[in-house]
Amino acid sequence: MGRHTEYKEEYCQDVKTYIKECGDKELPTVEGFALRLDVVKKTIYNWSDQQKDFLHALGGLKNEQCKRLINNGLLGKYNSTIAKLILSANHGMREGTDVTSGGEKLPTPIYGGKATI
């Protein structure tokens, strides 16, 4: 059994501080934040399931990660293959071709839970 870890309210602010400290040299990640707190990634996700404020803060981390991957991937600062892989794995983005509508316009909205790039 793992060590018991207690959630602290200041972790919401710590997420924002971590993102700022990553600066332009490091991509903010859930794993990086977990290392900062000396907990496993699963603990971070457990806290986000239990604490709405922390869920919101963690969402901010993921939004920042997504923005940086897109922008820096397009600018050539990040390897485009790796950026694409992380966007696919962590942000539900994928590339795709319409093979079902025969070129006809599809009704909107279409629900599928996945964004396409």
Contacts in CASP RR format, 6 or more apart in sequence:
PFRMAT RR
TARGET T0000
AUTHOR 0000-0000-0000
METHOD contacts of the structure
MODEL  1
MGRHTEYKEEYCQDVKTYIKECGDKELPTVEGFALRLDVVKKTIYNWSDQ
QKDFLHALGGLKNEQCKRLINNGLLGKYNSTIAKLILSANHGMREGTDVT
SGGEKLPTPIYGGKATI
5 39 0 8 1.000
5 43 0 8 1.000
7 47 0 8 1.000
7 50 0 8 1.000
7 51 0 8 1.000
7 54 0 8 1.000
9 53 0 8 1.000
11 37 0 8 1.000
11 47 0 8 1.000
11 54 0 8 1.000
11 57 0 8 1.000
12 53 0 8 1.000
12 54 0 8 1.000
12 56 0 8 1.000
12 57 0 8 1.000
13 57 0 8 1.000
14 33 0 8 1.000
14 36 0 8 1.000
14 37 0 8 1.000
15 33 0 8 1.000
15 54 0 8 1.000
15 57 0 8 1.000
15 58 0 8 1.000
15 60 0 8 1.000
15 61 0 8 1.000
16 57 0 8 1.000
18 28 0 8 1.000
18 32 0 8 1.000
18 33 0 8 1.000
18 36 0 8 1.000
18 61 0 8 1.000
19 28 0 8 1.000
19 60 0 8 1.000
19 61 0 8 1.000
19 64 0 8 1.000
22 28 0 8 1.000
27 65 0 8 1.000
27 68 0 8 1.000
27 69 0 8 1.000
27 78 0 8 1.000
27 86 0 8 1.000
28 61 0 8 1.000
28 64 0 8 1.000
28 65 0 8 1.000
28 68 0 8 1.000
29 61 0 8 1.000
29 65 0 8 1.000
30 41 0 8 1.000
30 44 0 8 1.000
30 45 0 8 1.000
30 58 0 8 1.000
30 61 0 8 1.000
30 62 0 8 1.000
31 41 0 8 1.000
33 44 0 8 1.000
33 61 0 8 1.000
34 40 0 8 1.000
34 41 0 8 1.000
34 43 0 8 1.000
34 44 0 8 1.000
37 44 0 8 1.000
44 58 0 8 1.000
47 54 0 8 1.000
48 54 0 8 1.000
48 55 0 8 1.000
48 58 0 8 1.000
49 55 0 8 1.000
62 90 0 8 1.000
62 91 0 8 1.000
65 86 0 8 1.000
65 90 0 8 1.000
65 91 0 8 1.000
66 87 0 8 1.000
66 90 0 8 1.000
66 91 0 8 1.000
68 78 0 8 1.000
69 78 0 8 1.000
69 83 0 8 1.000
69 86 0 8 1.000
69 87 0 8 1.000
69 91 0 8 1.000
70 83 0 8 1.000
70 87 0 8 1.000
70 117 0 8 1.000
72 78 0 8 1.000
72 83 0 8 1.000
73 79 0 8 1.000
73 80 0 8 1.000
73 83 0 8 1.000
84 95 0 8 1.000
87 93 0 8 1.000
87 117 0 8 1.000
88 94 0 8 1.000
91 115 0 8 1.000
92 114 0 8 1.000
92 115 0 8 1.000
93 114 0 8 1.000
93 115 0 8 1.000
93 116 0 8 1.000
93 117 0 8 1.000
94 114 0 8 1.000
94 115 0 8 1.000
94 116 0 8 1.000
94 117 0 8 1.000
95 116 0 8 1.000
95 117 0 8 1.000
96 116 0 8 1.000
98 106 0 8 1.000
END
